[in-house]
Each structure stands twice: as structure tokens, then as C-alpha cells.
């Protein structure tokens, strides 16, 4: 039985059916450098790494084009950490609305052409150095 309900699996399958190429997804797990207690309804404590692994494995199982590699670390760090394609990194447990961010990130990495306008691509090509962008996702 999947952790994803039928409705969620169907919606994810619809998005991932658009993949034009294989997408590498790497899940890094290990001891959390700054642990935070997460509680489920009823007061049960959750392990964010285990929950993320279960969820990401369920998402990857929906499409043969998603190649999941799970790496376990012994040194404490910012885990769980999910790398999609060549450089999209998601930190934390992708529950609720955040799961859509991960699924659509996989879909974007699976396109053969970028989803940006020619003008945007031209402006990006004119940059004289690499630029990293941090995007924070929250449902509120």
C-alpha cells in the first residue's frame, strides 16, 4: 500500500507523464545537525528522514523516468535533502502543498526544452558569473 492516496497518485502520474527524459533524483539522509521534533496528530513523533524517504520512493514509483538514488550519511547535516536534476535542491520534508513543488520540479527537470522565454534565456546567457537562487516554499 502506498503512502499516497489514489487521487494523489493519479494527479502525480498525470504530471510525470509529461516527462520527456529521465530525471535523476538524489535523496540525502543522515543525522540532522539541528534536530526539530515533529509531531503527527495524536502526538506521535516523526522522523523527517524516514517520512521523506517513504514519500519520495512512492513518487518515484509512479514513473519509470524518475531515477531515485538514496544516499545515507553518517555526518550530521541539513537532512533530508532532495536534489532534482542538475541543481534543484529541496531541503526538508515535502508534505502537503510542498509535495506539489517537488513533483513539478521533477516535471521541469524532465523537459527537453527550458520553460523560459527567449528574452529570459538571452538575459541569463549574458550573466558573467554563476548565480544561485534560494526559493522558500510555505503554504501560508
HUVENHU-V798367 format. One line per field, one symbol per residue. phi: phi as a letter, one per 30 degrees, with the letter a starting at -180 (. if undefined). burial: I if it has 24 or more other C-alpha atoms within 12 Angstrom, else O. A space follows every 50 residues. Layout:
BEGIN
phi=???
burial=???
END
This chain:
BEGIN
phi=.ddcdeddeddddddddddcadbdbcccbldddbdbdccdejiddccedd ddeeddddddddbddcccbcccccddadcdbcccidadcccjddcidddd dddddddddcddbdccdedddddddddcadbcccbccbdc
burial=OOOIOOOOIOOIIOIIIIIOOIIIIIIIIIOIOOOOOOOOOOOOOOIIII IIIIIIIIIIOIIOIIIIOIOOOOOOOIIIIIIIIOOIIIIIIIIOOOII IIIIIIIIIIOOOOOOOOOOOOOOOOOOOOOOOOOOOOOO
END
